[in-house]
Amino acid sequence: MPIPSRVAAVRRSLLREDAYRAIRDAIVDGTLAPGERLNDGDLAQWLGVSRTPVREALARLEEAGLVQTKPGRYTIVSPLDVRAARSAHSVTSAMHELAVREALPNLSVAELDAMRAANARFAEALRANDVDAALAADDEFHGVVVTACANSAVHAVLEQFTPLLRRLERLRFASLSGRSSVAQHDRIIALCEAGDVDGAVAATRANWATLAQLLDAALTDGDGDDAGRESFDRYGG
């Protein structure tokens, strides 16, 4: 595998969590492309660590569906699998709805302001066609409520399944459909501020449904046995 040209922004005393996040982010942002073979020695050299934390990170990434391993033969970045992403979306959407329900009606003024600031950064990133910044701001927006709900199980589930979606959301935010999320975020904030739990949950569900529509379209766009493993390569994503 080619070692990424950019320098990994990690400490010399890299722990396995740091290795996991560095490799995960390289997969999500496309630095490590779908189907690319991964060599633990090359990854260790890139990160400046021993092979042990790299191997532990790859094992976690396999559990998360981002890496596939054939023992004794190869380890590769998982191909983009729309059916798997659709399943992950169902779970993450439900977790975000639960986070909103548990965080309200005790969301603070500071937390509401943090959501507004994140949505402003999100809107600006979309105007600038900066997909990386848009995804980061979107994470920050939804992360306010996830943190506020203080439910460790919700956090753990999202940590596992969100990266599967992030590779596909690059397509969403590169298109006009992503721009509708700004108004949807504003509505979520307004309902949270009003203490309308059911309304905020419904608005959160509607926000995540925009990605579900993209995934459903991809599933029905294929034919025969390929429908469940439709690749996004042809979309330029």
Secondary structure as UniProt FT lines:
FT   TURN            12..13
FT   HELIX           16..28
FT   TURN            29..30
FT   TURN            34..35
FT   HELIX           40..47
FT   HELIX           51..63
FT   TURN            64..65
FT   STRAND          67..70
FT   TURN            71..73
FT   STRAND          74..77
FT   HELIX           82..103
FT   TURN            104..105
FT   HELIX           109..127
FT   TURN            128..129
FT   HELIX           131..149
FT   HELIX           152..173
FT   HELIX           176..193
FT   TURN            194..195
FT   HELIX           197..221
FT   HELIX           224..229
FT   HELIX           233..235
//
